Amino acid sequence: MIFTYNELLLKYKSAYQIEKAVEVGKIYKIEKGLYSDIPGVHYLEVVMKKYPYGVFTSYSAYYYHNLTDVIPNTMYLATSRNGTTITSEKIKQIRMKDELYNLGKTQIDYEGIKINIYDKERMLINLARNKNQIGYDLYKEIISNYRKLANSLDTQKIEEYLQYFVNGDKIFEIIQDEVF
């Protein structure tokens, strides 16, 4: 389990006691302000602890939903437009209006870690909206995987989500032509 420095202060009562616990191997320092009770920690667990308000989107979401086998070089996290700025070089922050930020937000278990991510229906809309910005080969791979999932997708949810997007009718046509 991962702990913040402040969480450890409550348990150990002082910075000195935290240092002692690290020295004897009771806890392990992961990075500044983050500690763990085990030596090896999954990177997603660290990301979710540091940015609990972040929601995986874009290429990251397609990968974690097993819609592509292309591992993104950068993690894409959506945040509220008014949210705290993420300064990590490994993370690309995508700021959104609150109604879009919360639309389709869910949690999945990925390799034993609970991560915040947009559901497959929301990501299908994003795929159709950003069709021209995604490489052709990657787009075709993701679309073909969506076709395999077509029966398990919630079309009512897709229609609800589309009300929040400009050109929702056009996006729906793309989804109808490409997936269903």
Steps between C-alpha positions, in 0.01 A plus 500: 500500500618853424499778758552872475740672738206654689335158544826368647527800733170397655632149559863569597446844662826662373734532202774335708287189561417479128874513417566224754225283348659548156848412635383172658291403193154531657406740220662591170534843343369495143550867420467832674192486722404139412579186697402136485490204734644278223816563294355457148196708413303503174537831314121532462457483875745791534315702233160442662636596844663818372210600275181346643294751298662392170308284251683298236396603151625502140770248405539389864131410531502305172799303627356430848170394343697252283387668179858533378832339578689824435644612833482881517826682580305755702215445745193708411305624803185708478435750777244765572576831334550649848702205631856504626768517232695178441871571451628151416678452167350150475142628519306709249222685678178560309279761665124471448180681587342338806206345311739330255752411771240298693334347193571126486745506790540156652754274670649178373740250648819491293763252617356515851495882515177701501535781247271785401420477131230595253271213400519341156193687376652839583830397343319392182355851473848647554636270230237613250551868594878480462506264203728725295754556778564131567729312263315296238640162611427562868150623419425188294632273778284666765190510278535131412520419872189711561321301228574181696344664807202653315243274670626581849503881451214698653354697208262687728799625699670611177189695398483664845867600485468643149260769626798670668710521184490747214415316175355204695295390196809490279696304764209255531504444123873424510444251785207337313704466178822382663385273785137385478 
